[in-house]
């Protein structure tokens, strides 16, 4: 999980509050807290940036999204499956193509 992802999720949760969708916002916030207890934060090292460059060649995505997915790939190491959380459809598509299992904030 990157700081950018946490920020994006938090912004979306607060948007639900502002839209009067309080139950959904509370559920999403609780789910984010639950997921946050187990995620691993990865710094943008040279290896993460190298993987991100490969991802930009292979998938249509923003650089910040490639860094996020690159960090997940580096964190996964040799593990074949690791849960992945994002709100961006293109990022989720790329993550699935890279072998990740998607999780949702709201179930």
N, CA, C and O of each residue as an XYZ file, in Angstrom:
428
protein
N       0.854     -1.164      0.000
C       0.000      0.000      0.000
C       0.900      1.226      0.000
O       1.886      1.294      0.735
N       0.552      2.171     -0.818
C       1.323      3.403     -0.848
C       0.528      4.514     -0.173
O      -0.684      4.405      0.011
N       1.233      5.588      0.193
C       0.542      6.741      0.770
C      -0.504      7.277     -0.192
O      -1.578      7.707      0.230
N      -0.195      7.255     -1.493
C      -1.138      7.768     -2.496
C      -2.425      6.954     -2.499
O      -3.513      7.517     -2.623
N      -2.313      5.651     -2.365
C      -3.505      4.807     -2.343
C      -4.343      5.104     -1.119
O      -5.561      5.252     -1.221
N      -3.699      5.193      0.052
C      -4.437      5.500      1.271
C      -5.140      6.846      1.120
O      -6.302      6.988      1.499
N      -4.440      7.829      0.569
C      -5.032      9.149      0.360
C      -6.250      9.073     -0.562
O      -7.284      9.678     -0.278
N      -6.129      8.331     -1.664
C      -7.239      8.206     -2.614
C      -8.442      7.543     -1.956
O      -9.575      7.995     -2.125
N      -8.198      6.483     -1.212
C      -9.293      5.780     -0.547
C      -9.966      6.670      0.492
O     -11.193      6.704      0.585
N      -9.166      7.387      1.270
C      -9.715      8.275      2.284
C     -10.547      9.387      1.642
O     -11.614      9.732      2.150
N     -10.068      9.947      0.536
C     -10.836     10.972     -0.170
C     -12.183     10.429     -0.646
O     -13.203     11.109     -0.533
N     -12.187      9.216     -1.173
C     -13.441      8.619     -1.643
C     -14.396      8.354     -0.487
O     -15.603      8.553     -0.619
N     -13.866      7.910      0.634
C     -14.716      7.660      1.804
C     -15.350      8.961      2.274
O     -16.539      8.992      2.590
N     -14.573     10.028      2.324
C     -15.129     11.321      2.756
C     -16.114     11.870      1.731
O     -17.045     12.589      2.094
N     -15.924     11.546      0.472
C     -16.897     11.941     -0.550
C     -18.235     11.246     -0.301
O     -19.294     11.837     -0.513
N     -18.185      9.996      0.146
C     -19.429      9.297      0.499
C     -20.139     10.020      1.646
O     -21.358     10.191      1.607
N     -19.394     10.442      2.658
C     -19.978     11.205      3.763
C     -20.639     12.480      3.245
O     -21.780     12.785      3.590
N     -19.912     13.215      2.418
C     -20.456     14.481      1.904
C     -21.710     14.263      1.068
O     -22.575     15.135      0.993
N     -21.804     13.094      0.439
C     -22.979     12.777     -0.385
C     -24.132     12.228      0.461
O     -25.183     11.876     -0.075
N     -23.937     12.156      1.768
C     -24.996     11.673      2.643
C     -25.097     10.155      2.703
O     -26.079      9.621      3.219
N     -24.107      9.464      2.191
C     -24.110      7.992      2.183
C     -23.309      7.500      3.395
O     -22.260      6.870      3.269
N     -23.855      7.818      4.571
C     -23.132      7.622      5.823
C     -22.833      6.157      6.136
O     -21.724      5.832      6.559
N     -23.795      5.283      5.935
C     -23.567      3.861      6.228
C     -22.460      3.291      5.339
O     -21.582      2.571      5.814
N     -22.510      3.618      4.055
C     -21.470      3.152      3.135
C     -20.106      3.694      3.546
O     -19.107      2.975      3.520
N     -20.074      4.971      3.927
C     -18.808      5.592      4.320
C     -18.260      4.936      5.581
O     -17.060      4.675      5.667
N     -19.124      4.666      6.563
C     -18.663      4.005      7.786
C     -18.139      2.596      7.486
O     -17.099      2.189      8.005
N     -18.865      1.864      6.647
C     -18.431      0.512      6.279
C     -17.089      0.552      5.546
O     -16.197     -0.248      5.828
N     -16.956      1.479      4.616
C     -15.703      1.595      3.854
C     -14.551      1.986      4.774
O     -13.449      1.451      4.651
N     -14.800      2.913      5.691
C     -13.756      3.317      6.639
C     -13.323      2.170      7.529
O     -12.132      1.990      7.786
N     -14.294      1.387      8.004
C     -13.971      0.231      8.841
C     -13.177     -0.798      8.051
O     -12.226     -1.387      8.565
N     -13.572     -1.013      6.799
C     -12.860     -1.984      5.944
C     -11.436     -1.499      5.667
O     -10.499     -2.298      5.677
N     -11.267     -0.202      5.419
C      -9.932      0.343      5.187
C      -9.058      0.163      6.421
O      -7.886     -0.198      6.309
N      -9.630      0.415      7.608
C      -8.875      0.217      8.849
C      -8.474     -1.247      9.019
O      -7.354     -1.551      9.430
N      -9.401     -2.148      8.698
C      -9.135     -3.588      8.803
C      -7.995     -3.994      7.859
O      -7.069     -4.703      8.253
N      -8.081     -3.535      6.619
C      -7.038     -3.857      5.644
C      -5.715     -3.206      6.028
O      -4.649     -3.798      5.857
N      -5.793     -1.986      6.546
C      -4.585     -1.239      6.905
C      -3.766     -1.894      7.997
O      -2.559     -1.674      8.102
N      -4.429     -2.699      8.810
C      -3.718     -3.376      9.891
C      -2.753     -4.435      9.359
O      -1.829     -4.848     10.060
N      -2.971     -4.871      8.124
C      -2.149     -5.968      7.615
C      -1.308     -5.614      6.386
O      -0.522     -6.446      5.933
N      -1.447     -4.413      5.840
C      -0.679     -4.139      4.628
C       0.751     -3.759      4.946
O       1.093     -3.393      6.070
N       1.563     -3.858      3.930
C       2.982     -3.548      4.039
C       3.269     -2.342      3.156
O       2.889     -2.329      1.985
N       3.940     -1.324      3.706
C       4.304     -0.156      2.907
C       5.700     -0.360      2.338
O       6.612     -0.808      3.033
N       5.850     -0.022      1.052
C       7.111     -0.226      0.348
C       7.579      1.119     -0.196
O       6.836      1.818     -0.884
N       8.816      1.467      0.122
C       9.401      2.715     -0.371
C       9.738      2.588     -1.861
O       9.992      1.485     -2.343
N       9.742      3.713     -2.595
C      10.068      3.671     -4.034
C      11.570      3.530     -4.271
O      12.246      4.497     -4.624
N      12.076      2.335     -4.078
C      13.502      2.050     -4.268
C      13.832      1.987     -5.759
O      12.945      2.088     -6.606
N      15.109      1.821     -6.066
C      15.520      1.664     -7.472
C      14.822      0.473     -8.109
O      14.387      0.543     -9.259
N      14.715     -0.621     -7.360
C      14.072     -1.816     -7.891
C      12.588     -1.558     -8.186
O      12.072     -2.007     -9.209
N      11.915     -0.845     -7.301
C      10.503     -0.501     -7.531
C      10.385      0.354     -8.785
O       9.490      0.134     -9.601
N      11.265      1.315     -8.946
C      11.230      2.186    -10.127
C      11.519      1.401    -11.413
O      10.916      1.669    -12.452
N      12.435      0.438    -11.345
C      12.747     -0.408    -12.501
C      11.508     -1.216    -12.911
O      11.171     -1.300    -14.092
N      10.845     -1.802    -11.922
C       9.631     -2.566    -12.206
C       8.547     -1.638    -12.749
O       7.816     -2.014    -13.665
N       8.436     -0.436    -12.197
C       7.438      0.534    -12.660
C       7.663      0.897    -14.126
O       6.705      1.036    -14.885
N       8.918      1.051    -14.524
C       9.202      1.348    -15.937
C       8.734      0.207    -16.839
O       8.177      0.450    -17.909
N       8.958     -1.030    -16.411
C       8.479     -2.181    -17.190
C       6.960     -2.161    -17.286
O       6.392     -2.441    -18.341
N       6.310     -1.830    -16.181
C       4.849     -1.790    -16.171
C       4.311     -0.720    -17.120
O       3.296     -0.928    -17.785
N       4.988      0.418    -17.182
C       4.553      1.486    -18.088
C       4.664      1.063    -19.548
O       3.877      1.499    -20.388
N       5.644      0.214    -19.847
C       5.760     -0.307    -21.212
C       4.678     -1.339    -21.509
O       4.209     -1.447    -22.642
N       4.283     -2.099    -20.485
C       3.363     -3.222    -20.683
C       1.887     -2.854    -20.541
O       1.032     -3.510    -21.137
N       1.575     -1.818    -19.764
C       0.185     -1.496    -19.440
C      -0.075     -0.003    -19.625
O       0.819      0.822    -19.441
N      -1.289      0.324    -19.985
C      -1.686      1.733    -20.080
C      -2.053      2.203    -18.671
O      -3.094      1.836    -18.124
N      -1.166      3.028    -18.098
C      -1.374      3.484    -16.730
C      -0.558      4.736    -16.451
O       0.355      5.077    -17.203
N      -0.893      5.410    -15.369
C      -0.146      6.583    -14.933
C       1.125      6.142    -14.221
O       1.203      5.027    -13.705
N       2.124      7.025    -14.197
C       3.390      6.706    -13.540
C       3.190      6.411    -12.058
O       3.796      5.479    -11.530
N       2.357      7.184    -11.385
C       2.120      6.955     -9.955
C       1.483      5.582     -9.732
O       1.769      4.920     -8.734
N       0.627      5.157    -10.651
C       0.017      3.834    -10.545
C       1.047      2.736    -10.808
O       1.012      1.683    -10.172
N       1.956      2.981    -11.737
C       3.018      2.015    -12.013
C       3.925      1.868    -10.789
O       4.385      0.766    -10.491
N       4.184      2.961    -10.085
C       4.975      2.880     -8.857
C       4.246      2.063     -7.801
O       4.859      1.252     -7.106
N       2.937      2.275     -7.679
C       2.156      1.520     -6.698
C       2.190      0.023     -7.015
O       2.439     -0.805     -6.138
N       1.939     -0.306     -8.271
C       1.936     -1.709     -8.667
C       3.355     -2.284     -8.599
O       3.541     -3.440     -8.219
N       4.340     -1.486     -8.964
C       5.724     -1.939     -8.856
C       6.100     -2.255     -7.418
O       6.789     -3.240     -7.154
N       5.649     -1.423     -6.490
C       5.905     -1.680     -5.068
C       5.247     -2.983     -4.633
O       5.823     -3.752     -3.863
N       4.040     -3.226     -5.131
C       3.348     -4.476     -4.781
C       4.093     -5.682     -5.334
O       4.202     -6.707     -4.662
N       4.603     -5.567     -6.547
C       5.347     -6.678     -7.157
C       6.621     -6.956     -6.369
O       6.954     -8.112     -6.107
N       7.332     -5.898     -5.994
C       8.551     -6.073     -5.207
C       8.210     -6.681     -3.847
O       8.919     -7.570     -3.376
N       7.142     -6.218     -3.216
C       6.740     -6.763     -1.915
C       6.339     -8.223     -2.022
O       6.599     -9.012     -1.114
N       5.702     -8.587     -3.137
C       5.250     -9.966     -3.318
C       6.428    -10.917     -3.478
O       6.342    -12.078     -3.078
N       7.519    -10.444     -4.053
C       8.682    -11.300     -4.246
C       8.326    -12.503     -5.100
O       7.814    -12.355     -6.210
N       8.593    -13.681     -4.590
C       8.329    -14.896     -5.352
C       6.936    -15.464     -5.099
O       6.541    -16.448     -5.725
N       6.190    -14.846     -4.181
C       4.830    -15.329     -3.916
C       3.971    -15.138     -5.150
O       4.014    -14.085     -5.786
N       3.206    -16.134     -5.483
C       2.388    -16.079     -6.697
C       1.158    -15.193     -6.523
O       0.695    -14.579     -7.485
N       0.633    -15.122     -5.321
C      -0.614    -14.387     -5.116
C      -0.464    -13.456     -3.913
O       0.025    -13.858     -2.857
N      -0.888    -12.220     -4.090
C      -0.892    -11.239     -3.017
C      -2.104    -10.346     -3.239
O      -2.340     -9.922     -4.370
N      -2.884    -10.044     -2.197
C      -4.047     -9.167     -2.394
C      -3.604     -7.773     -2.837
O      -2.536     -7.296     -2.455
N      -4.439     -7.134     -3.645
C      -4.133     -5.806     -4.176
C      -5.372     -4.944     -4.056
O      -6.482     -5.399     -4.332
N      -5.184     -3.689     -3.641
C      -6.297     -2.765     -3.430
C      -6.047     -1.461     -4.164
O      -5.031     -0.804     -3.935
N      -6.968     -1.078     -5.048
C      -6.899      0.205     -5.755
C      -8.313      0.590     -6.184
O      -9.198     -0.261     -6.279
N      -8.510      1.864     -6.438
C      -9.810      2.342     -6.895
C      -9.812      2.670     -8.379
O     -10.847      3.044     -8.932
N      -8.675      2.534     -9.021
C      -8.547      2.870    -10.430
C      -8.727      1.612    -11.279
O      -8.042      0.613    -11.060
N      -9.634      1.656    -12.233
C      -9.939      0.489    -13.058
C      -8.730      0.016    -13.868
O      -8.464     -1.184    -13.939
N      -8.002      0.946    -14.474
C      -6.828      0.548    -15.267
C      -5.752     -0.077    -14.386
O      -5.104     -1.048    -14.776
N      -5.568      0.485    -13.202
C      -4.586     -0.074    -12.276
C      -5.012     -1.477    -11.832
O      -4.187     -2.388    -11.767
N      -6.291     -1.646    -11.531
C      -6.788     -2.974    -11.157
C      -6.607     -3.976    -12.288
O      -6.204     -5.115    -12.052
N      -6.905     -3.556    -13.524
C      -6.724     -4.445    -14.680
C      -5.265     -4.881    -14.802
O      -4.972     -6.059    -15.003
N      -4.362     -3.922    -14.678
C      -2.931     -4.247    -14.778
C      -2.512     -5.173    -13.636
O      -1.745     -6.115    -13.842
N      -3.015     -4.903    -12.440
C      -2.665     -5.746    -11.290
C      -3.139     -7.184    -11.503
O      -2.419     -8.134    -11.194
N      -4.342     -7.334    -12.028
C      -4.845     -8.683    -12.303
C      -3.982     -9.373    -13.358
O      -3.654    -10.552    -13.220
N      -3.618     -8.648    -14.401
C      -2.776     -9.232    -15.447
C      -1.399     -9.616    -14.905
O      -0.744    -10.514    -15.435
N      -0.966     -8.930    -13.848
C       0.319     -9.251    -13.217
C       0.172    -10.358    -12.172
O       1.161    -10.753    -11.555
N      -1.055    -10.866    -11.964
C      -1.258    -12.014    -11.089
C      -1.797    -11.723     -9.706
O      -1.846    -12.618     -8.862
N      -2.203    -10.491     -9.457
C      -2.727    -10.146     -8.130
C      -4.213    -10.453     -8.008
O      -4.948    -10.472     -8.996
N      -4.632    -10.692     -6.773
C      -6.041    -10.871     -6.449
C      -6.541     -9.546     -5.894
O      -5.966     -9.013     -4.945
N      -7.617     -9.006     -6.485
C      -8.146     -7.717     -6.056
C      -9.000     -7.864     -4.813
O      -9.736     -8.839     -4.664
N      -8.896     -6.882     -3.915
C      -9.772     -6.813     -2.736
C     -10.546     -5.513     -2.824
O     -10.139     -4.581     -3.518
N     -11.656     -5.454     -2.121
C     -12.524     -4.287     -2.154
C     -12.606     -3.664     -0.772
O     -12.556     -4.360      0.243
N     -12.732     -2.339     -0.746
C     -12.943     -1.642      0.526
C     -14.365     -1.907      1.006
O     -14.588     -2.126      2.197
N     -15.311     -1.888      0.100
C     -16.715     -2.154      0.426
C     -17.062     -3.510     -0.124
O     -16.907     -3.767     -1.318
N     -17.540     -4.396      0.761
C     -17.885     -5.740      0.311
C     -19.358     -5.839     -0.002
O     -19.835     -6.903     -0.398
